[in-house]
Amino acid sequence: MSSEAKLAHLHNGPLDGQTIPLENGADDELVLPYSEGQLVYRLAEAPADEEGPATAHYHYAETTEVLLQGDDQPRDDAR
């Protein structure tokens, strides 16, 4: 990822088309809270002809399982 990228543009998945700020030293994988679980987006190559502020492009990879229920009690099958 470009060390100067300050924004992440999300592709596909529930957050398709959204742009979010990146923290310094952002990883090649973003894990974002969503509803009661998490979304995983992975870094992709940026288009060569892109203009504007430095933006890293992340593509939807998966949704993680809900590990906590109700009163923040772990599920019996969570490992």
C-alpha angles and dihedrals in degrees: 000000000000109000089222097057109120098172135053118211111204121216127198126346125070094316096048113157097013123128120208133181117260124222118230110276095021114182130240086256127053119203109196129185113245127174104312096335140038136265122220120211123181128209117258133185114280119236111267094229096050117139131192130043119357105275130181116212119223125187125208113259109168150326116245124225121261106260098184130049133196108320093026090269114151116247116250091242096045114114 
